[in-house]
């Protein structure tokens, strides 16, 4: 493989990731790209947003879940997740403020709808055959019941208030100059503030 060919492939991969996240600025991409279809593993409407829905996929689109809109040909946002697994189940709670996701590796993620990247992770089901088939909150939202293909049912206690608080937490809030700091120093500050939180 030639050196330039590797650079071109890396640049194409970078553009593809930006495109998937909806972050590619018009004019950055010279040609319109056809997206090859991949299997959709889960889908869910977004409450109080009649045109929006969340999609989980696999194959070349793994590593993200996507916020889509009927008025747009491409996803409007992409949220990162582990590339080695897929979403098997997505739903919102009755009030529409908690997003629940069940993954093929047996993990359950519960996040506040305002910040899907900050989540509570629950891993009780088998990582090999425990793909999540469903997860539901109790009426008072103190318990989450999960079922998996491992044949087990688990009841988990959750703290909705803490999920809401963590969704608002920004470890770099009030810290000046992070744009000019080395990445490892920024990460160190994040870790320290997170421990203090």
C-alpha positions in Angstrom: 0.0 0.0 0.0 1.4 3.4 -1.0 1.8 6.1 1.6 -0.6 8.5 -0.2 -3.2 5.7 -0.5 -3.2 5.2 3.2 -3.6 9.0 3.8 -6.5 9.1 1.3 -8.2 6.1 3.1 -7.8 7.8 6.5 -9.2 11.1 5.1 -12.2 9.2 3.6 -12.8 7.5 6.9 -12.6 10.8 8.7 -15.2 12.3 6.3 -17.4 9.3 6.6 -17.5 9.6 10.4 -18.2 13.3 10.2 -21.0 12.6 7.7 -22.5 10.0 10.0 -22.5 12.5 12.9 -24.0 15.2 10.7 -21.0 17.4 11.2 -19.7 17.5 7.6 -19.9 21.2 6.5 -21.4 21.8 3.1 -18.6 22.2 0.6 -16.2 19.9 2.6 -17.4 16.9 0.5 -17.1 17.2 -3.2 -19.4 14.5 -4.3 -22.7 13.1 -3.0 -22.2 9.7 -1.5 -24.7 6.8 -1.7 -25.1 5.1 1.7 -25.2 1.4 1.3 -28.0 -0.1 3.5 -27.2 -2.0 6.7 -29.5 -3.9 9.0 -31.4 -1.6 11.4 -31.3 -3.3 14.9 -33.7 -0.9 16.8 -35.8 2.1 16.3 -37.9 4.4 18.6 -39.8 7.6 18.2 -38.6 10.7 20.2 -41.4 11.9 22.5 -42.9 15.3 21.8 -40.9 15.5 18.5 -43.3 14.2 15.9 -40.7 14.0 13.1 -37.8 12.6 15.0 -36.7 9.0 15.8 -33.6 7.2 17.0 -32.1 4.4 15.1 -29.5 1.7 15.9 -27.7 -0.1 13.1 -24.8 -2.4 12.6 -22.1 -3.0 10.0 -20.4 0.1 8.7 -22.7 2.3 10.8 -21.9 0.6 14.1 -20.2 2.7 16.8 -23.0 5.2 16.9 -26.8 5.6 17.3 -28.5 8.2 15.2 -31.1 10.9 15.7 -33.0 11.1 12.5 -35.8 13.4 11.2 -38.3 12.8 8.4 -37.4 16.1 6.8 -33.7 15.2 6.4 -32.1 12.6 4.2 -29.2 12.1 6.6 -29.1 11.7 10.4 -29.2 15.0 12.2 -27.0 13.8 15.1 -24.9 10.8 15.9 -24.0 9.6 19.4 -21.0 7.4 20.0 -21.3 4.0 21.5 -19.1 0.8 21.6 -18.4 -0.3 18.0 -18.2 -4.0 19.0 -21.9 -4.3 20.0 -25.3 -3.2 18.6 -28.5 -1.8 20.1 -31.2 -4.4 20.4 -33.8 -2.4 22.2 -34.6 1.4 22.5 -37.5 3.0 24.4 -38.4 6.1 26.4 -40.1 6.1 29.8 -43.7 7.3 30.2 -42.7 10.9 30.8 -40.3 10.9 27.8 -37.3 12.1 29.8 -35.4 8.9 30.2 -34.0 6.9 27.3 -33.4 3.2 27.8 -31.2 1.1 25.5 -30.5 -2.6 25.6 -27.3 -3.8 23.8 -26.4 -7.1 22.2 -23.6 -7.6 24.8 -26.1 -7.6 27.7 -25.6 -4.0 28.8 -28.4 -1.6 29.6 -27.9 2.1 29.3 -30.3 4.6 30.9 -29.7 8.3 30.1 -31.6 11.6 30.4 -33.0 12.6 27.0 -31.3 16.0 27.2 -27.8 14.3 27.2 -27.7 10.7 25.8 -23.9 10.6 26.1 -24.1 10.6 29.9 -25.6 7.3 31.0 -26.1 4.8 33.8 -24.7 1.4 32.6 -26.1 -1.8 34.0 -24.5 -5.1 33.1 -26.1 -8.2 34.7 -27.0 -10.3 31.6 -24.6 -12.7 30.0 -22.3 -10.9 27.6 -22.3 -13.8 25.0 -26.0 -14.8 24.8 -27.6 -12.2 27.0 -28.7 -9.7 24.3 -31.3 -7.5 25.8 -34.8 -8.1 24.5 -36.6 -5.5 26.6 -36.2 -3.1 29.6 -39.0 -1.3 31.3 -39.2 1.2 34.2 -41.7 0.7 37.0 -44.6 3.2 37.4 -42.7 5.1 40.1 -39.5 4.9 38.1 -37.5 3.4 41.0 -37.0 0.0 39.3 -35.9 -1.2 35.9 -36.8 -4.7 34.8 -34.7 -6.2 32.1 -35.1 -9.4 30.0 -32.5 -11.0 27.8 -32.0 -13.9 25.5 -30.1 -15.6 28.3 -33.5 -16.5 29.7 -33.1 -14.3 32.8 -35.1 -11.4 34.2 -33.4 -8.8 36.5 -34.8 -6.0 38.6 -32.5 -3.1 39.1 -32.9 -0.2 41.5 -32.2 3.2 39.8 -32.0 6.8 41.1 -33.7 9.0 38.5 -32.6 12.2 40.3 -28.9 11.2 40.0 -29.3 10.4 36.3 -30.8 13.9 35.8 -27.9 15.5 37.8 -25.2 13.6 36.0 -26.7 14.6 32.6 -26.2 18.3 33.5 -22.6 17.7 34.9 -19.8 19.3 32.8 -16.4 18.6 34.3 -14.8 21.5 32.4 -17.4 24.1 33.5 -15.6 27.1 35.0 -12.1 25.9 33.9 -10.5 28.4 31.6 -7.9 27.8 28.9 -8.8 24.2 28.1 -8.6 24.9 24.4 -4.9 25.6 24.8 -4.0 22.7 27.1 -2.6 19.4 26.0 -5.2 16.6 25.8 -3.7 14.6 28.6 -4.0 17.6 30.9 -7.6 18.2 30.0 -8.4 14.5 30.6 -6.7 14.8 34.0 -8.9 17.8 34.9 -12.0 15.9 33.8 -11.1 12.9 35.9 -10.4 15.0 39.0 -13.6 17.0 38.7 -15.6 13.8 38.0 -14.2 12.2 41.2 -15.1 15.3 43.2 -18.6 15.3 41.7 
